[in-house]
């Protein structure tokens, strides 16, 4: 439950009063006259004066604070409950990596908001590289740091050090142009209402996350993105477990390195994407078990992927996999002394274009194959070499190892791998000129889309005709649009939703850009989901001044909060090893599946932000 926030008088007034209260003094009875003769000298204590937080924390139960206004009149301020909130809200900024007690740091502040004000008012003193410390637990929903904010214009490389304390609200650093580090912090968003990422860092510099524990988020755990720059991402000694969608999502044009990371018990353990640049991905000594859709997904272009001493067991859904790796530009893939056991579909799923080496891997008891290795350039007869060096591949529902390589493929068994009990056989190698891939789908090519221009108010429902068209596109005057992709039936509507007509206040630190209301009906009755296999693409035109901003698409979930409704920040676009969209459930906690699915997530490219879903309703584009 969120702690209440209070409007307090300046902290210096509270500190002055509390120090006075903490200082011993003499009280005289009514009518008694104090002595006038000289008193013996009082020994001055050398013990440090207690801090505001210490006094508030140690105040007896039931204590109330009293402050005076500038005229000297007493004003009741807060109760003990609020005092505890103040005691747990004292971030400071320090130059470089100096400790939080250093005299050159800012004074402790009651909130991040107040801290930013101090930095702005003293930008000459507080500038350059620095560290924000959370010296106690933090529950104020204002930990949003924006690179475009003039209050932080003098800051450069930024470290955020939780000192082992817990944040129960999101922490975001976006639009930054320097290195960002987050260290020694716990984040528990179990009671935070809006589905979003607990930790978000977007910068053009490097990102380092060390000794961080993120749990309980109703959305994603941590989202790290520096793909607009050239820096690398390093995550070590950290845990991202028990969140809703993806535990750790990291995207970079540079290297992504994970060491001693745990990402368990959510839909996706870790999603690592360096495919927009030339970075390598290195994962060592980490655990991605007990997720529902996937354990570890890693994607590169020409960069290498190296996975060592990794556990990715028990991904439970029928089409789930333990480790999914893809390299689309010739990068080498090596997996060493790792295990992928009891996953719903595949233990290891590798889509390669360069050499693949599995050494000492255990991939057993999976629903289909222990290891599935596919040459993405098989039809172009591009060469690829695959080596299975030792390891164990037993009791899988398909092959122990299936390699689909094309005519230029080379397959080698070395080190006496152990096979047995695999339903279709120990291993198989397909060297056909253009082998058929396992998963194919109807592209819908050959039919045009039915394009309908609608007024802001939406107009009458438009029938969906999948016999003649591939789908129906409704376009608003401002360019926002909704596309119903076949197969789907019934009728659809689209109208503009102004910011003044939102069904509820936007989440903290989100600014309205544009909104639409989409509708689906069958025989005149509203329906929420598309059940025939089609989907809805909602696309927003991004204003020119926001094309470099951090953007999100929110959905008004009518089921949230016991049917009262609430905003959901939809996750970023992600794909499986073969490039098909990662399908998230809107309500993973509902059993059985209620059928409301997010198909991949939000894509922001150029002047458009889009999302594919199979449900209708209210969507808004917001800036962070």
C-alpha positions as CSV (number, residue, x, y, z in Angstrom):
1,X,0.0,0.0,0.0
2,X,1.4,3.4,-0.9
3,X,2.4,5.7,1.9
4,X,0.5,9.0,1.8
5,X,2.3,12.1,0.6
6,X,2.2,15.3,2.6
7,X,2.7,19.0,1.8
8,X,5.2,20.0,4.5
9,X,6.8,23.3,5.5
10,X,10.5,23.5,4.6
11,X,12.6,20.8,6.1
12,X,14.8,23.3,7.9
13,X,11.9,24.4,10.1
14,X,11.2,20.7,11.1
15,X,14.9,20.2,11.7
16,X,15.1,23.3,13.9
17,X,12.1,22.3,16.0
18,X,13.2,18.7,16.4
19,X,16.7,19.7,17.4
20,X,15.2,22.0,20.0
21,X,13.0,19.2,21.2
22,X,16.0,16.9,21.5
23,X,18.0,19.4,23.5
24,X,17.8,19.0,27.3
25,X,16.4,22.1,29.1
26,X,15.0,23.2,32.4
27,X,11.3,23.7,33.0
28,X,10.0,26.0,35.8
29,X,6.7,25.5,37.6
30,X,3.9,28.1,37.2
31,X,4.7,31.2,39.3
32,X,8.3,30.1,40.1
33,X,10.9,32.7,39.3
34,X,14.1,31.5,37.7
35,X,17.3,32.3,39.6
36,X,19.2,35.4,38.6
37,X,22.6,34.5,39.9
38,X,25.2,33.1,37.6
39,X,24.8,29.4,37.0
40,X,27.6,26.9,36.8
41,X,29.0,26.4,33.4
42,X,27.2,23.6,31.5
43,X,29.4,20.9,29.9
44,X,28.8,20.9,26.2
45,X,28.2,17.5,24.8
46,X,30.4,16.4,22.0
47,X,28.0,13.8,20.8
48,X,26.6,14.4,17.3
49,X,23.1,16.0,17.0
50,X,20.7,13.4,15.8
51,X,19.4,13.8,12.3
52,X,15.8,14.5,11.4
53,X,15.3,11.0,10.2
54,X,16.8,9.5,13.4
55,X,14.5,11.7,15.6
56,X,11.4,10.9,13.6
57,X,12.2,7.2,13.6
58,X,12.8,7.0,17.3
59,X,9.8,9.2,18.3
60,X,7.3,7.4,20.6
61,X,4.2,6.0,19.2
62,X,1.4,8.6,19.1
63,X,3.9,11.5,18.9
64,X,2.7,14.4,16.7
65,X,4.9,17.1,15.2
66,X,4.2,20.7,15.7
67,X,5.8,23.5,13.6
68,X,5.5,27.2,13.8
69,X,4.7,29.6,10.9
70,X,6.8,32.7,10.3
71,X,4.6,34.6,12.8
72,X,5.4,32.1,15.5
73,X,2.0,30.5,15.6
74,X,2.0,26.8,16.0
75,X,0.7,24.7,13.1
76,X,0.0,20.9,13.4
77,X,1.9,19.2,10.6
78,X,1.8,15.4,10.6
79,X,1.2,12.4,12.6
80,X,3.6,9.6,13.4
81,X,2.4,7.7,10.3
82,X,3.5,10.7,8.1
83,X,6.7,11.0,10.2
84,X,7.7,7.5,9.2
85,X,7.1,8.5,5.5
86,X,9.4,11.5,5.9
87,X,12.0,9.4,7.6
88,X,12.0,7.1,4.6
89,X,12.4,9.8,2.0
90,X,15.8,11.4,2.1
91,X,17.7,11.1,-1.2
92,X,20.9,13.1,-1.6
93,X,23.2,13.8,-4.6
94,X,27.0,13.7,-4.1
95,X,29.8,14.6,-6.5
96,X,31.4,11.7,-8.2
97,X,31.3,8.6,-6.0
98,X,31.7,10.4,-2.7
99,X,29.8,8.8,0.2
100,X,26.4,10.2,1.1
101,X,27.7,11.7,4.3
102,X,30.3,13.9,2.6
103,X,29.8,17.6,3.3
104,X,29.9,18.4,-0.4
105,X,26.7,16.5,-1.0
106,X,23.3,18.1,-1.1
107,X,21.3,18.2,2.1
108,X,19.0,15.2,2.5
109,X,15.7,15.9,0.8
110,X,12.2,14.6,1.5
111,X,11.7,13.5,-2.1
112,X,13.4,13.2,-5.5
113,X,11.2,16.1,-6.6
114,X,12.7,18.3,-3.9
115,X,16.2,17.0,-4.7
116,X,15.9,18.1,-8.3
117,X,14.9,21.5,-7.1
118,X,18.0,21.8,-5.0
119,X,20.2,20.7,-8.0
120,X,18.5,23.3,-10.2
121,X,19.0,26.1,-7.6
122,X,22.7,25.2,-7.2
123,X,23.7,24.0,-10.6
124,X,27.2,25.5,-10.3
125,X,27.9,23.7,-7.1
126,X,26.1,20.5,-8.0
127,X,27.3,19.6,-11.5
128,X,29.1,17.0,-13.5
129,X,29.3,13.3,-12.6
130,X,27.5,12.3,-9.4
131,X,25.6,9.8,-7.3
132,X,22.1,9.9,-6.1
133,X,21.8,7.9,-2.8
134,X,18.6,6.5,-1.3
135,X,19.7,6.4,2.3
136,X,16.4,4.8,3.5
137,X,13.5,3.0,1.9
138,X,11.6,5.1,-0.7
139,X,7.9,5.2,-1.5
140,X,7.2,8.6,-3.1
141,X,6.1,8.1,-6.7
142,X,8.3,10.8,-8.2
143,X,11.6,9.0,-9.0
144,X,11.6,10.1,-12.7
145,X,14.7,11.7,-14.0
146,X,14.6,13.1,-17.5
147,X,17.6,14.2,-19.6
148,X,15.5,17.0,-21.1
149,X,14.6,18.4,-17.7
150,X,16.5,21.7,-17.2
151,X,16.8,21.0,-13.5
152,X,19.4,18.3,-14.3
153,X,21.1,20.0,-17.2
154,X,24.4,20.4,-15.3
155,X,24.6,16.6,-14.5
156,X,26.6,14.1,-16.5
157,X,27.4,10.5,-15.6
158,X,24.9,9.3,-13.1
159,X,25.0,6.6,-10.5
160,X,21.9,5.7,-8.4
161,X,22.9,3.8,-5.2
162,X,20.1,2.4,-3.1
163,X,22.5,1.4,-0.3
164,X,20.6,-1.8,0.1
165,X,17.2,0.0,0.6
166,X,13.9,-0.8,-1.1
167,X,12.0,1.3,-3.6
168,X,8.3,0.4,-3.8
169,X,7.8,2.8,-6.8
170,X,9.3,2.9,-10.3
171,X,12.7,4.4,-11.0
172,X,13.2,5.9,-14.4
173,X,16.2,7.6,-16.1
174,X,15.3,8.5,-19.7
175,X,16.7,10.8,-22.4
176,X,20.1,10.7,-20.7
177,X,23.3,11.3,-22.7
178,X,25.9,9.8,-20.3
179,X,26.7,6.6,-18.5
180,X,24.1,5.4,-16.0
181,X,24.7,2.9,-13.1
182,X,22.2,1.5,-10.7
183,X,23.6,-0.4,-7.8
184,X,22.8,-1.8,-4.4
185,X,19.1,-1.5,-4.7
186,X,16.0,-3.5,-4.0
187,X,12.7,-2.8,-5.8
188,X,9.4,-4.4,-4.8
189,X,6.4,-3.1,-6.7
190,X,3.9,-5.7,-5.5
191,X,1.5,-3.0,-4.2
192,X,2.1,-0.6,-7.1
193,X,-1.0,-0.4,-9.2
194,X,-0.1,0.5,-12.8
195,X,1.6,-2.2,-15.0
196,X,4.9,-0.7,-16.1
197,X,8.6,-1.5,-15.8
198,X,9.9,-1.1,-12.3
199,X,13.3,0.1,-13.5
200,X,13.8,1.9,-16.8
201,X,17.1,3.3,-18.1
202,X,17.3,4.9,-21.5
203,X,20.6,6.6,-22.4
204,X,23.1,6.9,-25.2
205,X,25.9,6.1,-22.8
206,X,26.8,2.8,-21.1
207,X,24.5,1.1,-18.6
208,X,25.7,-0.8,-15.5
209,X,23.4,-2.6,-13.1
210,X,25.0,-4.3,-10.1
211,X,23.5,-5.9,-7.0
212,X,19.9,-5.0,-7.9
213,X,16.8,-7.0,-7.0
214,X,13.6,-6.3,-8.9
215,X,10.4,-8.2,-7.9
216,X,6.6,-7.9,-7.9
217,X,6.2,-5.6,-10.8
218,X,2.7,-5.7,-12.4
219,X,4.5,-5.1,-15.7
220,X,8.2,-5.7,-16.6
221,X,11.1,-5.9,-14.2
222,X,13.9,-3.8,-15.7
223,X,14.1,-2.2,-19.1
224,X,17.6,-1.1,-20.2
225,X,18.1,0.6,-23.6
226,X,21.1,2.4,-25.1
227,X,20.6,1.2,-28.7
228,X,20.6,4.9,-29.8
229,X,24.2,5.2,-28.8
230,X,27.4,3.1,-28.8
231,X,27.7,2.1,-25.1
232,X,27.5,-1.4,-23.7
233,X,25.2,-2.9,-21.0
234,X,26.6,-4.9,-18.1
235,X,24.3,-6.6,-15.4
236,X,25.9,-8.5,-12.5
237,X,24.9,-10.1,-9.3
238,X,21.2,-9.1,-9.7
239,X,17.8,-10.8,-9.6
240,X,14.7,-10.0,-11.7
241,X,12.0,-12.5,-10.6
242,X,8.4,-12.7,-9.8
243,X,7.4,-9.9,-12.2
244,X,4.6,-10.1,-14.8
245,X,6.0,-9.9,-18.3
246,X,9.8,-9.8,-18.9
247,X,12.1,-9.9,-15.9
248,X,15.1,-8.2,-17.7
249,X,14.9,-6.5,-21.1
250,X,18.2,-5.2,-22.4
251,X,18.8,-3.6,-25.8
252,X,22.0,-2.2,-27.1
253,X,24.2,-1.6,-30.2
254,X,27.1,-2.5,-28.1
255,X,27.9,-5.6,-26.0
256,X,25.4,-7.0,-23.5
257,X,27.0,-8.9,-20.6
258,X,25.2,-10.8,-17.8
259,X,27.0,-12.3,-14.9
260,X,25.4,-14.1,-12.0
261,X,21.9,-13.0,-13.0
262,X,18.6,-14.7,-11.9
263,X,15.4,-14.1,-13.8
264,X,12.7,-16.6,-12.8
265,X,8.9,-16.9,-12.4
266,X,7.4,-14.5,-14.9
267,X,6.4,-14.8,-18.5
268,X,9.9,-14.2,-20.0
269,X,13.1,-14.5,-18.0
270,X,15.5,-12.3,-19.9
271,X,15.3,-10.7,-23.4
272,X,18.7,-9.5,-24.8
273,X,18.8,-7.7,-28.1
274,X,22.0,-6.4,-29.8
275,X,20.7,-7.1,-33.3
276,X,20.6,-3.4,-34.3
277,X,24.4,-3.1,-34.0
278,X,27.5,-5.2,-33.9
279,X,27.5,-6.0,-30.2
280,X,28.2,-9.4,-28.7
281,X,26.1,-11.1,-26.0
282,X,27.9,-12.9,-23.1
283,X,25.9,-14.7,-20.4
284,X,27.7,-16.5,-17.6
285,X,26.6,-18.3,-14.4
286,X,22.9,-17.3,-14.6
287,X,19.5,-18.9,-14.0
288,X,16.4,-18.4,-16.2
289,X,14.1,-21.1,-14.9
290,X,10.4,-21.5,-14.1
291,X,9.1,-18.8,-16.6
292,X,6.0,-19.5,-18.7
293,X,7.1,-18.5,-22.2
294,X,10.8,-18.4,-22.4
295,X,13.9,-18.6,-20.2
296,X,16.6,-16.7,-22.1
297,X,16.3,-15.0,-25.5
298,X,19.3,-13.4,-27.1
299,X,19.6,-11.8,-30.5
300,X,22.6,-10.4,-32.4
301,X,23.5,-9.3,-36.0
302,X,27.2,-10.1,-36.7
303,X,28.0,-10.3,-33.0
304,X,28.8,-13.5,-31.2
305,X,26.6,-15.1,-28.5
306,X,28.3,-17.0,-25.7
307,X,26.3,-18.8,-23.0
308,X,28.2,-20.5,-20.2
309,X,27.0,-22.2,-17.0
310,X,23.4,-21.2,-17.6
311,X,20.3,-23.0,-16.3
312,X,17.0,-22.5,-18.3
313,X,14.6,-25.2,-17.1
314,X,10.8,-25.5,-16.7
315,X,9.4,-23.0,-19.1
316,X,5.9,-24.2,-18.8
317,X,3.7,-23.1,-21.8
318,X,3.1,-25.6,-24.6
319,X,5.2,-23.6,-27.1
320,X,7.8,-22.4,-24.5
321,X,11.6,-22.8,-24.8
322,X,14.5,-22.7,-22.4
323,X,17.2,-20.9,-24.4
324,X,16.5,-19.1,-27.7
325,X,19.4,-17.7,-29.6
326,X,19.6,-16.0,-33.0
327,X,22.4,-14.4,-35.0
328,X,21.3,-12.9,-38.3
329,X,24.6,-11.6,-39.6
330,X,27.1,-14.5,-39.2
331,X,27.9,-14.3,-35.5
332,X,29.1,-17.4,-33.8
333,X,26.9,-19.1,-31.2
334,X,28.4,-21.2,-28.4
335,X,26.6,-22.8,-25.4
336,X,28.8,-24.5,-22.8
337,X,27.9,-26.6,-19.7
338,X,24.4,-25.3,-19.6
339,X,21.0,-27.1,-19.1
340,X,17.6,-26.8,-20.7
341,X,15.3,-29.3,-19.1
342,X,11.5,-29.9,-19.0
343,X,10.6,-26.9,-21.3
344,X,7.2,-27.0,-23.0
345,X,8.5,-27.1,-26.6
346,X,12.2,-26.9,-27.1
347,X,15.2,-26.9,-24.8
348,X,17.5,-24.9,-27.1
349,X,16.2,-23.1,-30.1
350,X,18.9,-21.7,-32.3
351,X,18.5,-19.7,-35.5
352,X,22.0,-19.2,-36.8
353,X,23.9,-17.9,-39.7
354,X,27.4,-18.6,-38.4
355,X,29.1,-21.5,-36.6
356,X,27.1,-23.2,-33.7
357,X,28.9,-25.1,-31.0
358,X,27.1,-26.9,-28.1
359,X,29.6,-28.2,-25.6
360,X,28.6,-30.2,-22.5
361,X,24.9,-29.2,-22.8
362,X,22.1,-31.1,-21.1
363,X,18.8,-30.7,-23.0
364,X,16.4,-33.4,-21.9
365,X,12.7,-34.0,-21.1
366,X,11.5,-31.2,-23.3
367,X,8.1,-31.3,-25.1
368,X,9.6,-31.4,-28.6
369,X,13.3,-31.3,-29.3
370,X,16.2,-31.1,-26.9
371,X,18.0,-28.8,-29.3
372,X,16.6,-27.3,-32.6
373,X,19.2,-25.6,-34.8
374,X,18.2,-23.9,-38.0
375,X,20.3,-22.1,-40.6
376,X,18.4,-18.9,-41.4
377,X,20.2,-18.8,-44.8
378,X,19.5,-22.4,-45.7
379,X,17.6,-21.6,-48.9
380,X,20.5,-19.4,-50.0
381,X,22.8,-22.4,-49.5
382,X,25.0,-20.4,-47.1
383,X,27.5,-22.5,-45.2
384,X,27.0,-23.2,-41.5
385,X,28.8,-25.6,-39.2
386,X,27.2,-27.2,-36.2
387,X,29.2,-29.2,-33.5
388,X,27.6,-31.2,-30.7
389,X,30.4,-31.8,-28.3
390,X,29.4,-34.1,-25.5
391,X,26.4,-33.4,-23.4
392,X,23.1,-35.2,-22.8
393,X,20.0,-35.2,-25.0
394,X,17.4,-37.7,-23.6
395,X,13.7,-38.3,-23.3
396,X,12.5,-35.4,-25.5
397,X,9.2,-35.5,-27.4
398,X,10.9,-35.1,-30.8
399,X,14.6,-35.5,-31.5
400,X,17.4,-35.1,-29.1
401,X,19.0,-32.8,-31.7
402,X,17.4,-31.6,-35.0
403,X,19.6,-29.6,-37.3
404,X,18.0,-28.0,-40.4
405,X,21.1,-26.6,-42.2
406,X,20.6,-26.7,-46.0
407,X,23.1,-28.1,-48.6
408,X,26.1,-26.1,-47.3
409,X,25.7,-27.3,-43.8
410,X,28.2,-29.3,-41.8
411,X,27.2,-31.3,-38.8
412,X,29.7,-32.9,-36.4
413,X,29.3,-35.1,-33.3
414,X,32.2,-35.0,-30.9
415,X,32.9,-36.0,-27.3
416,X,30.4,-38.9,-27.2
417,X,27.1,-37.1,-26.5
418,X,24.6,-39.2,-24.6
419,X,21.3,-39.9,-26.4
420,X,18.3,-42.1,-25.5
421,X,14.6,-42.1,-25.1
422,X,13.8,-39.4,-27.7
423,X,10.5,-40.1,-29.4
424,X,11.6,-39.3,-33.0
425,X,15.2,-40.4,-32.7
426,X,18.5,-39.3,-31.3
427,X,19.4,-36.7,-33.9
428,X,18.5,-35.7,-37.4
429,X,20.3,-33.5,-40.0
430,X,18.3,-31.9,-42.9
431,X,20.6,-30.9,-45.8
432,X,17.8,-30.4,-48.4
433,X,18.4,-27.5,-50.8
434,X,15.6,-25.5,-49.3
435,X,14.3,-27.3,-46.2
436,X,10.8,-26.7,-44.9
437,X,10.9,-24.8,-41.6
438,X,8.9,-26.1,-38.8
439,X,6.5,-23.2,-38.4
440,X,4.8,-21.5,-41.3
441,X,1.8,-19.3,-41.5
442,X,-0.5,-17.7,-44.1
443,X,0.9,-14.4,-45.2
444,X,-2.4,-12.9,-46.5
445,X,-0.6,-11.7,-49.6
446,X,-2.6,-11.3,-52.8
447,X,-5.5,-9.3,-51.3
448,X,-5.8,-5.6,-50.8
449,X,-6.8,-3.9,-47.6
450,X,-10.1,-2.1,-47.4
451,X,-9.2,1.5,-46.5
452,X,-11.8,3.7,-44.9
453,X,-11.3,7.3,-43.9
454,X,-13.4,8.2,-40.8
455,X,-14.2,11.5,-39.0
456,X,-12.9,12.2,-35.5
457,X,-16.3,11.1,-34.2
458,X,-15.9,7.7,-35.9
459,X,-18.9,7.3,-38.1
460,X,-21.0,4.1,-38.5
461,X,-19.5,0.6,-37.9
462,X,-17.5,-0.7,-40.9
463,X,-18.2,-4.4,-41.8
464,X,-15.2,-6.7,-41.9
465,X,-14.9,-8.5,-45.2
466,X,-12.2,-11.1,-45.1
467,X,-13.5,-12.8,-48.3
468,X,-12.5,-9.9,-50.4
469,X,-9.8,-8.1,-48.4
470,X,-6.8,-9.0,-46.2
471,X,-8.2,-6.6,-43.6
472,X,-9.7,-3.2,-43.0
473,X,-7.9,0.1,-42.2
474,X,-9.7,2.9,-40.5
475,X,-7.8,6.3,-40.8
476,X,-8.6,9.4,-38.7
477,X,-8.0,13.0,-40.0
478,X,-4.8,13.3,-37.9
479,X,-3.4,10.1,-39.4
480,X,-3.9,7.8,-36.4
481,X,-5.4,4.5,-37.6
482,X,-6.5,1.1,-36.7
483,X,-6.1,-2.0,-38.9
484,X,-8.2,-5.1,-38.5
485,X,-6.1,-8.0,-40.0
486,X,-8.0,-11.0,-41.2
487,X,-9.3,-13.5,-40.2
488,X,-11.9,-11.5,-38.2
489,X,-15.6,-11.0,-38.5
490,X,-18.2,-8.5,-37.4
491,X,-17.9,-4.7,-37.6
492,X,-15.3,-2.2,-36.3
493,X,-15.2,1.5,-35.3
494,X,-12.5,4.0,-34.6
495,X,-12.8,7.5,-33.1
496,X,-10.5,10.2,-31.7
497,X,-10.3,10.3,-27.9
498,X,-9.2,13.8,-26.7
499,X,-7.2,14.1,-23.5
500,X,-10.2,15.7,-21.8
501,X,-12.3,12.6,-22.3
502,X,-9.9,9.9,-20.8
503,X,-11.7,7.4,-18.6
504,X,-9.2,8.0,-15.7
505,X,-6.1,10.0,-14.9
506,X,-2.9,9.0,-16.6
507,X,-0.2,7.3,-14.6
508,X,2.5,9.5,-12.9
509,X,5.1,11.0,-15.3
510,X,3.1,10.3,-18.4
511,X,1.9,13.1,-20.7
512,X,-0.9,12.7,-23.1
513,X,-0.1,12.9,-26.9
514,X,-3.0,11.3,-28.7
515,X,-5.8,8.9,-28.1
516,X,-8.2,6.6,-29.9
517,X,-11.2,4.5,-29.1
518,X,-11.6,1.3,-31.1
519,X,-14.6,-1.0,-31.1
520,X,-15.7,-4.4,-32.3
521,X,-19.2,-5.6,-32.7
522,X,-20.9,-8.8,-33.9
523,X,-24.6,-8.6,-34.9
524,X,-24.7,-5.2,-33.2
525,X,-23.4,-6.5,-29.9
526,X,-20.0,-5.3,-28.6
527,X,-17.2,-7.9,-28.3
528,X,-13.8,-7.4,-26.6
529,X,-11.5,-9.9,-28.4
530,X,-10.9,-11.2,-31.9
531,X,-11.2,-15.0,-31.6
532,X,-10.8,-16.1,-35.2
533,X,-7.0,-15.6,-35.3
534,X,-6.8,-12.1,-36.7
535,X,-5.5,-9.0,-34.8
536,X,-5.8,-5.3,-34.4
537,X,-2.9,-2.9,-35.2
538,X,-3.2,0.5,-33.5
539,X,-0.9,3.1,-35.0
540,X,-0.3,6.7,-33.8
541,X,1.4,9.5,-35.7
542,X,4.3,10.8,-33.6
543,X,4.5,14.7,-33.6
544,X,7.8,15.8,-35.0
545,X,8.9,17.4,-31.8
546,X,8.5,14.1,-30.0
547,X,10.3,11.8,-32.4
548,X,13.4,11.5,-30.1
549,X,11.3,11.3,-26.9
550,X,10.6,8.2,-24.8
551,X,7.1,7.1,-25.8
552,X,4.6,4.5,-24.6
553,X,1.2,3.2,-25.6
554,X,-1.3,2.7,-22.8
555,X,-4.4,0.6,-22.8
556,X,-7.4,1.2,-20.6
557,X,-8.1,-2.2,-19.2
558,X,-11.8,-2.5,-18.2
559,X,-11.1,-5.6,-16.1
560,X,-8.4,-4.0,-13.9
561,X,-9.1,-3.0,-10.3
562,X,-12.0,-5.3,-9.8
563,X,-13.8,-4.0,-12.9
564,X,-13.3,-0.3,-12.1
565,X,-10.7,-0.1,-14.9
566,X,-7.1,1.1,-15.0
567,X,-4.2,2.0,-17.4
568,X,-1.8,-0.7,-18.6
569,X,1.6,0.4,-20.1
570,X,2.0,-2.2,-22.9
571,X,5.5,-3.8,-23.2
572,X,8.1,-3.1,-25.8
573,X,8.2,-5.2,-29.0
574,X,10.0,-8.5,-28.7
575,X,10.3,-11.5,-30.9
576,X,11.1,-15.2,-30.6
577,X,14.3,-16.7,-32.2
578,X,12.6,-17.0,-35.6
579,X,11.4,-13.4,-35.7
580,X,7.8,-14.2,-34.8
581,X,6.3,-11.9,-32.1
582,X,6.6,-12.8,-28.5
583,X,3.0,-13.1,-27.3
584,X,2.2,-11.7,-23.9
585,X,-1.0,-12.3,-22.0
586,X,-2.7,-9.1,-20.9
587,X,-3.8,-10.8,-17.7
588,X,-1.2,-13.6,-17.0
589,X,-2.7,-14.1,-13.5
590,X,-6.1,-15.1,-14.8
591,X,-6.5,-18.9,-15.2
592,X,-7.6,-20.2,-17.6
593,X,-6.3,-17.7,-20.2
594,X,-8.9,-15.1,-21.0
595,X,-7.7,-14.8,-24.6
596,X,-6.5,-11.1,-24.4
597,X,-3.0,-11.1,-26.0
598,X,-0.4,-8.5,-26.8
599,X,1.3,-9.7,-30.0
600,X,5.0,-8.6,-29.7
601,X,4.5,-5.2,-28.0
602,X,5.0,-1.5,-28.8
603,X,7.2,-0.5,-31.8
604,X,8.4,3.1,-32.2
605,X,10.0,3.8,-35.5
606,X,10.3,7.0,-37.4
607,X,7.1,8.9,-37.2
608,X,4.8,6.1,-36.0
609,X,4.2,4.1,-32.8
610,X,2.3,0.9,-33.2
611,X,1.0,-2.1,-31.2
612,X,-0.6,-5.4,-32.3
613,X,-3.3,-6.9,-30.0
614,X,-6.3,-9.1,-30.3
615,X,-8.6,-6.9,-28.3
616,X,-10.4,-3.5,-28.7
617,X,-10.9,-0.5,-26.5
618,X,-9.1,2.7,-25.6
619,X,-5.4,3.3,-26.5
620,X,-3.4,6.4,-25.8
621,X,0.1,7.5,-26.9
622,X,2.0,9.2,-24.1
623,X,5.5,10.6,-23.6
624,X,7.6,9.8,-20.6
